[in-house]
Amino acid sequence: MNMLKVIAVLLVLGGAFTLAYGGFNYPRIHEAKVGSLALDMKTERHVSVPLWAGAGLVGLGVVLLLVPARRR
């Protein structure tokens, strides 16, 4: 499998994940140190990805899979 097909499959999978979940979460850690006192707080942020972006990734991946590779 050539590199273009691998990228196309990754785009389709990423787009499908985006359409299924609508975004992703990531942790964020806040730390504060004052003298001998140390405080930390962990929060979780959600990044929403638009529906059109997920559909665009799937569409681009499908187009790349269907386009024949050039011969040298």
Backbone as CSV, one residue per row, in Angstrom:
resi,resn,N_x,N_y,N_z,CA_x,CA_y,CA_z,C_x,C_y,C_z
1,MET,0.863,-1.173,0.000,0.000,0.000,0.000,0.909,1.236,0.000
2,ASN,0.646,2.161,-0.897,1.488,3.348,-0.943,1.040,4.380,0.095
3,MET,1.858,5.409,0.218,1.635,6.403,1.266,0.323,7.174,1.081
4,LEU,-0.069,7.428,-0.160,-1.311,8.153,-0.422,-2.526,7.374,0.083
5,LYS,-2.514,6.065,-0.081,-3.636,5.245,0.400,-3.686,5.233,1.926
6,VAL,-2.525,5.215,2.575,-2.487,5.245,4.043,-3.069,6.563,4.552
7,ILE,-2.688,7.670,3.923,-3.219,8.978,4.318,-4.726,9.029,4.092
8,ALA,-5.186,8.461,2.975,-6.620,8.461,2.675,-7.394,7.671,3.728
9,VAL,-6.882,6.521,4.128,-7.554,5.708,5.153,-7.575,6.448,6.486
10,LEU,-6.474,7.129,6.832,-6.439,7.896,8.080,-7.429,9.062,8.050
11,LEU,-7.583,9.704,6.890,-8.573,10.782,6.775,-9.992,10.255,6.953
12,VAL,-10.283,9.106,6.347,-11.625,8.526,6.491,-11.890,8.153,7.944
13,LEU,-10.912,7.530,8.600,-11.093,7.143,10.000,-11.225,8.365,10.907
14,GLY,-10.417,9.388,10.681,-10.511,10.615,11.477,-11.840,11.322,11.279
15,GLY,-12.315,11.358,10.043,-13.614,11.975,9.765,-14.756,11.204,10.397
16,ALA,-14.674,9.870,10.340,-15.716,9.049,10.959,-15.729,9.242,12.478
17,PHE,-14.545,9.333,13.078,-14.455,9.592,14.521,-15.072,10.948,14.861
18,THR,-14.785,11.946,14.033,-15.334,13.281,14.251,-16.853,13.283,14.129
19,LEU,-17.375,12.590,13.136,-18.828,12.524,12.972,-19.486,11.772,14.123
20,ALA,-18.825,10.743,14.640,-19.409,9.939,15.717,-19.392,10.678,17.058
21,TYR,-18.291,11.364,17.386,-18.147,11.960,18.702,-18.317,13.475,18.724
22,GLY,-18.190,14.139,17.596,-18.402,15.577,17.548,-17.292,16.408,18.150
23,GLY,-16.184,15.809,18.500,-15.070,16.549,19.082,-14.218,15.640,19.938
24,PHE,-13.380,16.264,20.775,-12.525,15.481,21.658,-12.271,16.246,22.948
25,ASN,-11.899,15.509,23.990,-11.581,16.082,25.294,-10.086,15.955,25.546
26,TYR,-9.543,16.915,26.297,-8.152,16.811,26.714,-8.018,17.387,28.121
27,PRO,-7.116,16.819,28.935,-6.945,17.317,30.295,-6.041,18.552,30.330
28,ARG,-6.282,19.389,31.310,-5.463,20.576,31.513,-5.162,20.664,33.004
29,ILE,-3.889,20.786,33.341,-3.468,20.805,34.743,-2.968,22.206,35.091
30,HIS,-3.509,22.763,36.170,-3.105,24.078,36.673,-2.344,23.845,37.970
31,GLU,-1.168,24.457,38.079,-0.363,24.304,39.294,-0.028,25.680,39.861
32,ALA,0.002,25.752,41.178,0.391,26.988,41.859,1.229,26.607,43.079
33,LYS,2.363,27.290,43.227,3.234,27.045,44.381,3.509,28.378,45.066
34,VAL,3.165,28.421,46.350,3.423,29.601,47.162,4.169,29.129,48.401
35,GLY,5.448,29.392,48.440,6.253,28.924,49.563,6.249,27.405,49.600
36,SER,5.852,26.849,50.735,5.811,25.394,50.859,4.449,24.815,50.477
37,LEU,3.511,25.675,50.132,2.169,25.239,49.756,2.107,25.027,48.239
38,ALA,1.688,23.837,47.840,1.565,23.523,46.409,0.124,23.090,46.124
39,LEU,-0.496,23.722,45.153,-1.857,23.406,44.758,-1.869,23.022,43.280
40,ASP,-2.668,22.036,42.969,-2.854,21.700,41.559,-4.309,21.314,41.336
41,MET,-4.775,21.628,40.124,-6.156,21.362,39.777,-6.189,20.818,38.349
42,LYS,-6.939,19.767,38.148,-7.050,19.168,36.823,-8.455,19.433,36.287
43,THR,-8.513,20.029,35.108,-9.788,20.272,34.446,-9.772,19.572,33.093
44,GLU,-10.932,19.372,32.558,-11.026,18.726,31.250,-11.730,19.674,30.287
45,ARG,-11.111,19.901,29.155,-11.665,20.788,28.134,-12.246,19.965,26.996
46,HIS,-13.291,20.476,26.367,-13.901,19.815,25.213,-13.768,20.727,23.998
47,VAL,-13.232,20.184,22.922,-13.115,20.913,21.669,-14.147,20.342,20.707
48,SER,-15.075,21.172,20.273,-16.098,20.738,19.334,-15.589,20.920,17.907
49,VAL,-15.763,19.883,17.101,-15.384,19.938,15.686,-16.680,19.990,14.881
50,PRO,-16.789,20.942,13.951,-18.028,21.079,13.180,-18.336,19.843,12.341
51,LEU,-19.608,19.630,12.115,-20.061,18.489,11.326,-19.504,18.537,9.906
52,TRP,-19.430,19.735,9.320,-18.940,19.851,7.946,-17.472,19.456,7.840
53,ALA,-16.695,19.665,8.911,-15.275,19.291,8.879,-15.121,17.769,8.858
54,GLY,-15.922,17.065,9.654,-15.876,15.597,9.645,-16.311,15.024,8.314
55,ALA,-17.369,15.596,7.758,-17.844,15.120,6.454,-16.817,15.432,5.366
56,GLY,-16.159,16.566,5.470,-15.121,16.924,4.509,-13.930,15.975,4.569
57,LEU,-13.539,15.571,5.771,-12.435,14.608,5.912,-12.793,13.267,5.292
58,VAL,-14.001,12.805,5.545,-14.430,11.530,4.955,-14.470,11.657,3.434
59,GLY,-15.026,12.747,2.928,-15.112,12.940,1.482,-13.746,13.012,0.823
60,LEU,-12.821,13.751,1.420,-11.475,13.852,0.874,-10.769,12.504,0.882
61,GLY,-10.940,11.747,1.957,-10.335,10.418,2.028,-10.877,9.478,0.971
62,VAL,-12.177,9.522,0.741,-12.792,8.665,-0.281,-12.300,9.056,-1.670
63,VAL,-12.201,10.355,-1.929,-11.700,10.809,-3.235,-10.265,10.330,-3.449
64,LEU,-9.435,10.449,-2.419,-8.052,9.984,-2.546,-7.966,8.471,-2.749
65,LEU,-8.886,7.737,-2.165,-8.890,6.284,-2.366,-9.331,5.918,-3.778
66,LEU,-10.221,6.701,-4.364,-10.761,6.368,-5.679,-9.891,6.846,-6.837
67,VAL,-9.056,7.856,-6.597,-8.193,8.391,-7.651,-7.057,7.393,-7.892
68,PRO,-6.884,6.968,-9.148,-5.811,6.013,-9.425,-4.435,6.652,-9.244
69,ALA,-3.475,5.863,-8.767,-2.119,6.342,-8.552,-1.413,6.507,-9.900
70,ARG,-0.555,7.510,-9.999,0.209,7.723,-11.228,1.322,6.688,-11.355
71,ARG,1.553,6.260,-12.550,2.668,5.331,-12.827,3.866,6.126,-13.304
72,ARG,5.042,5.730,-12.865,6.265,6.416,-13.304,6.776,5.823,-14.573
